[in-house]
Amino acid sequence: MKRNISLLGLQWGDEGKGKVVDNLAKDLDAAVRYQGGHNAGHTLIVNGKKIVFHLLPSAICHENIKCFIGRGVVVSLDALFSEIKEAEEVLGEIKGRLRISSACSLIQPYHIQLDQLREQSNNLTKIGTTGRGIGTSYEDRVGRRSIRIADLYNEEKLRDKLYQALEFYNSIFKNSFGAPQIDLQELLDKNLKQAEDLKPYVGNVIEEIRELQDQDKKILFEGAQGALLDISLGTYPYVTSSNLIGGVSSGVGISPSDIDYTIGITKAYTTRVGEGPFPTELFDEMGTYLAEKGGEVGATTGRPRRCGWLDGFLLNNMVKVSGVNGLCLTKIDVLDGLEKIKICTDYSSAQTKEAIIETMDIEDAVPLYLELDGWSEPTAGKTDYDDLNANAKAFIEKIEEISGVPVIMISTGPKREDTIIRKKI
Ligand code: IMP
């Protein structure tokens, strides 16, 4: 029995993790977020109402699951409270089963302001961030000047840290951008007020997780975004600012050897939001078709997602670096009815393959494709692998061959039931 399960998107995010969590939920006792912030977006339909989760683990909508936000997450209290309010309208009170680490770094308004100013600047590399102060908050964390949740409960220390932060940020706003200044007292008052509201949720996550582990409870560690956006192993600099791969350990406070099973998620094709190279991107009517049929619009920013064929070269590499044991393949039904389907298996590039894997610089990579026959009989809504058309099976088996790991779950539509489980973990 696998008890500590890690769930990781293997592309540039938006692989459909919410759906997978939903399917695992009945067997889970706890779910934990360990990196990122409210840049993530999981859209779920609960009791007929649409909720988009950004910061809360999407498993929160199952009332038997205890949810945690680990120390690796950067927390915007504005976002947290508005999300709790929205969730409680549908789910009822969640206070008793949401615990946030006192070691989380906060996202302050100056982080958001600087993130947006940089993105709007014509002189700096545009990353296409979500503009939510994620990277700028992590910069403070690495720079050892973060305001952490625990600091909210020591007014003198909080004032001092906010003063130091505003000395720095206000000077950048004024001198580099001619942007408005942030007032210390106003910000301090807001932090103190939010600190009170936050108190019931703050806890010692490490200890609580250890207790659950001692009781042999089943815990899901939910990665946000996707492995290609990993700050270290992703397509730098067009990445987010956290470690998705291997981030569970440092982002929660458990041992790397605690993870019993890692599920990797990939769509049957590829999407990306934001800037950055995307070798298999389609600019023709096929790209538009995938975007429309797949409903590919960013859950956080509403930006249209760029679409392209599945990139097996990157998939194989991400499976290897993140220790994925089994794959979940989502949105295969979007490919229903296509005459031919392509999978990129390799790149042609001036660089060696090894150099690409090392730097993840895929700027000049030209994809080499394997072309497979499509299937006319739809996979949509199928729940049994044996009911799939032979060509759909051949596509799935090709993905297993390319990635080197079994496809254990296939999502064949947006509904919870539209799922094929090939291996129960
Ligand atoms: P940041 O995380 O806001 O700093 O944005 C950095 C990059 O990550 C941008 O390309 C964003 O579009 C992308 N990104 C961040 N969060 C998500 C997500 O949940 N899904 C897809 N892309 C994301």
Residues whose N, C-alpha, C, O or C-beta is under 5 A from the ligand:
A	BS01	IMP	W12 G13 D14 N39 A40 G41 I127 G128 T129 T130 G131 R132 I134 G135 Q225 L229 V239 T240 S241 V273 G274 E275
